[in-house]
């Protein structure tokens, strides 16, 4: 493996880490920090909009795509 390819692998790793961190922050900002008691007392929760679900799935797909790309490039 050349030095340039190794450097590219390191960059892809840090990009994947940043994407995962952004996903965690996104989840906490959109889901909130409510306790279980508050959630249970609040009654049924409305389902999120279909576009939000698709955006979330897209973020997951991009995250795993970055990991797979890193594996393929490193092989």
N, CA, C and O atoms as a GROMACS GRO file, in nm:
protein
  300
    1UNK      N    1   0.086  -0.118   0.000
    1UNK     CA    2   0.000   0.000   0.000
    1UNK      C    3   0.090   0.123   0.000
    1UNK      O    4   0.184   0.134   0.079
    2UNK      N    5   0.060   0.214  -0.089
    2UNK     CA    6   0.142   0.335  -0.100
    2UNK      C    7   0.109   0.432   0.013
    2UNK      O    8   0.008   0.419   0.082
    3UNK      N    9   0.196   0.529   0.030
    3UNK     CA   10   0.176   0.630   0.136
    3UNK      C   11   0.052   0.714   0.107
    3UNK      O   12  -0.023   0.748   0.198
    4UNK      N   13   0.029   0.746  -0.019
    4UNK     CA   14  -0.089   0.825  -0.055
    4UNK      C   15  -0.218   0.749  -0.026
    4UNK      O   16  -0.315   0.808   0.022
    5UNK      N   17  -0.219   0.619  -0.056
    5UNK     CA   18  -0.337   0.538  -0.029
    5UNK      C   19  -0.361   0.527   0.122
    5UNK      O   20  -0.475   0.532   0.168
    6UNK      N   21  -0.253   0.511   0.198
    6UNK     CA   22  -0.266   0.504   0.343
    6UNK      C   23  -0.322   0.635   0.398
    6UNK      O   24  -0.410   0.634   0.485
    7UNK      N   25  -0.272   0.747   0.349
    7UNK     CA   26  -0.323   0.877   0.392
    7UNK      C   27  -0.470   0.892   0.357
    7UNK      O   28  -0.548   0.945   0.436
    8UNK      N   29  -0.508   0.845   0.239
    8UNK     CA   30  -0.649   0.848   0.199
    8UNK      C   31  -0.736   0.765   0.291
    8UNK      O   32  -0.848   0.804   0.323
    9UNK      N   33  -0.685   0.650   0.335
    9UNK     CA   34  -0.758   0.565   0.429
    9UNK      C   35  -0.779   0.637   0.562
    9UNK      O   36  -0.887   0.630   0.620
   10UNK      N   37  -0.678   0.705   0.609
   10UNK     CA   38  -0.688   0.780   0.735
   10UNK      C   39  -0.793   0.891   0.720
   10UNK      O   40  -0.874   0.912   0.810
   11UNK      N   41  -0.791   0.959   0.608
   11UNK     CA   42  -0.889   1.066   0.584
   11UNK      C   43  -1.030   1.008   0.581
   11UNK      O   44  -1.121   1.065   0.641
   12UNK      N   45  -1.048   0.897   0.511
   12UNK     CA   46  -1.181   0.834   0.506
   12UNK      C   47  -1.227   0.790   0.645
   12UNK      O   48  -1.344   0.802   0.678
   13UNK      N   49  -1.134   0.740   0.725
   13UNK     CA   50  -1.168   0.700   0.862
   13UNK      C   51  -1.220   0.820   0.941
   13UNK      O   52  -1.322   0.810   1.008
   14UNK      N   53  -1.150   0.933   0.933
   14UNK     CA   54  -1.191   1.050   1.009
   14UNK      C   55  -1.322   1.109   0.955
   14UNK      O   56  -1.402   1.163   1.031
   15UNK      N   57  -1.344   1.098   0.825
   15UNK     CA   58  -1.472   1.143   0.768
   15UNK      C   59  -1.585   1.056   0.822
   15UNK      O   60  -1.690   1.107   0.858
   16UNK      N   61  -1.563   0.923   0.827
   16UNK     CA   62  -1.665   0.833   0.880
   16UNK      C   63  -1.691   0.864   1.027
   16UNK      O   64  -1.806   0.862   1.071
   17UNK      N   65  -1.587   0.891   1.103
   17UNK     CA   66  -1.603   0.927   1.244
   17UNK      C   67  -1.684   1.056   1.257
   17UNK      O   68  -1.772   1.066   1.343
   18UNK      N   69  -1.654   1.154   1.174
   18UNK     CA   70  -1.725   1.282   1.180
   18UNK      C   71  -1.872   1.262   1.142
   18UNK      O   72  -1.960   1.323   1.204
   19UNK      N   73  -1.899   1.179   1.042
   19UNK     CA   74  -2.038   1.152   1.004
   19UNK      C   75  -2.114   1.084   1.116
   19UNK      O   76  -2.230   1.116   1.142
   20UNK      N   77  -2.050   0.990   1.183
   20UNK     CA   78  -2.115   0.923   1.294
   20UNK      C   79  -2.141   1.021   1.408
   20UNK      O   80  -2.249   1.020   1.468
   21UNK      N   81  -2.044   1.106   1.438
   21UNK     CA   82  -2.063   1.207   1.542
   21UNK      C   83  -2.177   1.302   1.507
   21UNK      O   84  -2.256   1.338   1.594
   22UNK      N   85  -2.185   1.341   1.381
   22UNK     CA   86  -2.294   1.428   1.338
   22UNK      C   87  -2.428   1.358   1.351
   22UNK      O   88  -2.528   1.420   1.386
   23UNK      N   89  -2.431   1.228   1.323
   23UNK     CA   90  -2.553   1.152   1.336
   23UNK      C   91  -2.598   1.145   1.482
   23UNK      O   92  -2.717   1.160   1.511
   24UNK      N   93  -2.505   1.124   1.572
   24UNK     CA   94  -2.539   1.119   1.715
   24UNK      C   95  -2.591   1.255   1.762
   24UNK      O   96  -2.691   1.261   1.833
   25UNK      N   97  -2.525   1.362   1.724
   25UNK     CA   98  -2.570   1.496   1.762
   25UNK      C   99  -2.707   1.524   1.704
   25UNK      O  100  -2.794   1.578   1.773
   26UNK      N  101  -2.728   1.489   1.577
   26UNK     CA  102  -2.858   1.507   1.513
   26UNK      C  103  -2.967   1.434   1.590
   26UNK      O  104  -3.075   1.489   1.614
   27UNK      N  105  -2.940   1.309   1.630
   27UNK     CA  106  -3.039   1.231   1.702
   27UNK      C  107  -3.074   1.297   1.835
   27UNK      O  108  -3.192   1.309   1.870
   28UNK      N  109  -2.973   1.340   1.910
   28UNK     CA  110  -3.001   1.402   2.038
   28UNK      C  111  -3.074   1.536   2.023
   28UNK      O  112  -3.159   1.569   2.106
   29UNK      N  113  -3.042   1.611   1.921
   29UNK     CA  114  -3.110   1.739   1.901
   29UNK      C  115  -3.254   1.720   1.858
   29UNK      O  116  -3.341   1.798   1.898
   30UNK      N  117  -3.282   1.618   1.778
   30UNK     CA  118  -3.420   1.598   1.732
   30UNK      C  119  -3.504   1.517   1.829
   30UNK      O  120  -3.625   1.536   1.834
   31UNK      N  121  -3.443   1.427   1.905
   31UNK     CA  122  -3.518   1.342   1.998
   31UNK      C  123  -3.527   1.403   2.136
   31UNK      O  124  -3.618   1.370   2.213
   32UNK      N  125  -3.436   1.489   2.169
   32UNK     CA  126  -3.439   1.554   2.300
   32UNK      C  127  -3.376   1.467   2.408
   32UNK      O  128  -3.329   1.356   2.382
   33UNK      N  129  -3.377   1.520   2.530
   33UNK     CA  130  -3.315   1.453   2.643
   33UNK      C  131  -3.419   1.421   2.750
   33UNK      O  132  -3.385   1.420   2.869
   34UNK      N  133  -3.544   1.394   2.712
   34UNK     CA  134  -3.649   1.366   2.809
   34UNK      C  135  -3.620   1.238   2.886
   34UNK      O  136  -3.556   1.146   2.836
   35UNK      N  137  -3.667   1.235   3.009
   35UNK     CA  138  -3.652   1.115   3.090
   35UNK      C  139  -3.758   1.013   3.050
   35UNK      O  140  -3.854   1.046   2.980
   36UNK      N  141  -3.741   0.889   3.096
   36UNK     CA  142  -3.839   0.785   3.066
   36UNK      C  143  -3.975   0.817   3.128
   36UNK      O  144  -4.079   0.788   3.069
   37UNK      N  145  -3.974   0.876   3.248
   37UNK     CA  146  -4.101   0.909   3.314
   37UNK      C  147  -4.178   1.014   3.234
   37UNK      O  148  -4.300   1.004   3.220
   38UNK      N  149  -4.106   1.113   3.182
   38UNK     CA  150  -4.172   1.216   3.099
   38UNK      C  151  -4.229   1.155   2.971
   38UNK      O  152  -4.337   1.193   2.926
   39UNK      N  153  -4.155   1.062   2.914
   39UNK     CA  154  -4.201   0.997   2.792
   39UNK      C  155  -4.326   0.913   2.819
   39UNK      O  156  -4.420   0.915   2.740
   40UNK      N  157  -4.327   0.839   2.929
   40UNK     CA  158  -4.441   0.754   2.963
   40UNK      C  159  -4.564   0.838   2.996
   40UNK      O  160  -4.676   0.800   2.963
   41UNK      N  161  -4.543   0.954   3.061
   41UNK     CA  162  -4.656   1.039   3.100
   41UNK      C  163  -4.712   1.117   2.980
   41UNK      O  164  -4.826   1.164   2.985
   42UNK      N  165  -4.633   1.130   2.874
   42UNK     CA  166  -4.675   1.211   2.760
   42UNK      C  167  -4.777   1.145   2.671
   42UNK      O  168  -4.834   1.211   2.584
   43UNK      N  169  -4.802   1.018   2.688
   43UNK     CA  170  -4.898   0.949   2.602
   43UNK      C  171  -4.836   0.910   2.470
   43UNK      O  172  -4.715   0.915   2.454
   44UNK      N  173  -4.920   0.870   2.375
   44UNK     CA  174  -4.867   0.825   2.246
   44UNK      C  175  -4.797   0.938   2.172
   44UNK      O  176  -4.838   1.054   2.178
   45UNK      N  177  -4.693   0.903   2.102
   45UNK     CA  178  -4.614   1.000   2.028
   45UNK      C  179  -4.649   0.986   1.880
   45UNK      O  180  -4.659   0.875   1.828
   46UNK      N  181  -4.666   1.099   1.813
   46UNK     CA  182  -4.696   1.096   1.670
   46UNK      C  183  -4.574   1.045   1.594
   46UNK      O  184  -4.460   1.072   1.631
   47UNK      N  185  -4.601   0.972   1.486
   47UNK     CA  186  -4.493   0.926   1.402
   47UNK      C  187  -4.433   1.044   1.326
   47UNK      O  188  -4.502   1.140   1.294
   48UNK      N  189  -4.303   1.034   1.299
   48UNK     CA  190  -4.238   1.142   1.225
   48UNK      C  191  -4.280   1.136   1.078
   48UNK      O  192  -4.329   1.035   1.029
   49UNK      N  193  -4.260   1.247   1.012
   49UNK     CA  194  -4.294   1.258   0.871
   49UNK      C  195  -4.208   1.162   0.788
   49UNK      O  196  -4.095   1.131   0.825
   50UNK      N  197  -4.262   1.117   0.675
   50UNK     CA  198  -4.191   1.023   0.589
   50UNK      C  199  -4.059   1.082   0.539
   50UNK      O  200  -3.960   1.009   0.526
   51UNK      N  201  -4.056   1.210   0.511
   51UNK     CA  202  -3.933   1.272   0.462
   51UNK      C  203  -3.823   1.269   0.568
   51UNK      O  204  -3.705   1.254   0.534
   52UNK      N  205  -3.860   1.283   0.696
   52UNK     CA  206  -3.761   1.275   0.804
   52UNK      C  207  -3.702   1.135   0.813
   52UNK      O  208  -3.582   1.118   0.834
   53UNK      N  209  -3.789   1.036   0.796
   53UNK     CA  210  -3.743   0.897   0.801
   53UNK      C  211  -3.647   0.869   0.686
   53UNK      O  212  -3.543   0.806   0.705
   54UNK      N  213  -3.682   0.915   0.567
   54UNK     CA  214  -3.596   0.893   0.452
   54UNK      C  215  -3.463   0.966   0.467
   54UNK      O  216  -3.359   0.914   0.428
   55UNK      N  217  -3.466   1.086   0.523
   55UNK     CA  218  -3.341   1.160   0.545
   55UNK      C  219  -3.253   1.086   0.646
   55UNK      O  220  -3.132   1.077   0.627
   56UNK      N  221  -3.313   1.034   0.752
   56UNK     CA  222  -3.238   0.959   0.851
   56UNK      C  223  -3.178   0.832   0.790
   56UNK      O  224  -3.061   0.800   0.814
   57UNK      N  225  -3.257   0.762   0.710
   57UNK     CA  226  -3.204   0.642   0.643
   57UNK      C  227  -3.091   0.679   0.546
   57UNK      O  228  -2.995   0.604   0.532
   58UNK      N  229  -3.104   0.792   0.481
   58UNK     CA  230  -2.998   0.838   0.392
   58UNK      C  231  -2.869   0.867   0.466
   58UNK      O  232  -2.761   0.838   0.416
   59UNK      N  233  -2.881   0.924   0.584
   59UNK     CA  234  -2.762   0.951   0.665
   59UNK      C  235  -2.695   0.820   0.706
   59UNK      O  236  -2.572   0.810   0.704
   60UNK      N  237  -2.775   0.721   0.745
   60UNK     CA  238  -2.719   0.591   0.780
   60UNK      C  239  -2.651   0.528   0.659
   60UNK      O  240  -2.542   0.473   0.671
   61UNK      N  241  -2.716   0.535   0.544
   61UNK     CA  242  -2.659   0.476   0.422
   61UNK      C  243  -2.527   0.544   0.386
   61UNK      O  244  -2.432   0.477   0.346
   62UNK      N  245  -2.520   0.675   0.400
   62UNK     CA  246  -2.396   0.747   0.372
   62UNK      C  247  -2.286   0.706   0.469
   62UNK      O  248  -2.170   0.691   0.430
   63UNK      N  249  -2.322   0.689   0.596
   63UNK     CA  250  -2.224   0.649   0.697
   63UNK      C  251  -2.166   0.511   0.664
   63UNK      O  252  -2.044   0.493   0.662
   64UNK      N  253  -2.255   0.414   0.639
   64UNK     CA  254  -2.207   0.280   0.609
   64UNK      C  255  -2.138   0.275   0.473
   64UNK      O  256  -2.045   0.198   0.453
   65UNK      N  257  -2.183   0.358   0.380
   65UNK     CA  258  -2.115   0.366   0.251
   65UNK      C  259  -1.972   0.416   0.266
   65UNK      O  260  -1.881   0.366   0.199
   66UNK      N  261  -1.951   0.513   0.354
   66UNK     CA  262  -1.816   0.564   0.378
   66UNK      C  263  -1.729   0.455   0.440
   66UNK      O  264  -1.611   0.443   0.407
   67UNK      N  265  -1.785   0.375   0.530
   67UNK     CA  266  -1.709   0.265   0.590
   67UNK      C  267  -1.673   0.162   0.484
   67UNK      O  268  -1.558   0.118   0.476
   68UNK      N  269  -1.770   0.123   0.402
   68UNK     CA  270  -1.743   0.022   0.298
   68UNK      C  271  -1.643   0.075   0.198
   68UNK      O  272  -1.555   0.001   0.153
   69UNK      N  273  -1.654   0.202   0.162
   69UNK     CA  274  -1.558   0.262   0.069
   69UNK      C  275  -1.417   0.256   0.129
   69UNK      O  276  -1.320   0.225   0.060
   70UNK      N  277  -1.407   0.286   0.256
   70UNK     CA  278  -1.277   0.278   0.323
   70UNK      C  279  -1.220   0.138   0.321
   70UNK      O  280  -1.099   0.120   0.304
   71UNK      N  281  -1.305   0.037   0.338
   71UNK     CA  282  -1.260  -0.101   0.336
   71UNK      C  283  -1.215  -0.140   0.195
   71UNK      O  284  -1.111  -0.204   0.177
   72UNK      N  285  -1.295  -0.101   0.095
   72UNK     CA  286  -1.262  -0.136  -0.044
   72UNK      C  287  -1.133  -0.069  -0.087
   72UNK      O  288  -1.049  -0.132  -0.151
   73UNK      N  289  -1.117   0.057  -0.054
   73UNK     CA  290  -0.996   0.130  -0.093
   73UNK      C  291  -0.874   0.071  -0.024
   73UNK      O  292  -0.765   0.067  -0.082
   74UNK      N  293  -0.891   0.025   0.099
   74UNK     CA  294  -0.777  -0.030   0.173
   74UNK      C  295  -0.741  -0.171   0.134
   74UNK      O  296  -0.634  -0.220   0.170
   75UNK      N  297  -0.830  -0.237   0.061
   75UNK     CA  298  -0.802  -0.380   0.027
   75UNK      C  299  -0.701  -0.392  -0.085
   75UNK      O  300  -0.667  -0.503  -0.125
   0.00000   0.00000   0.00000
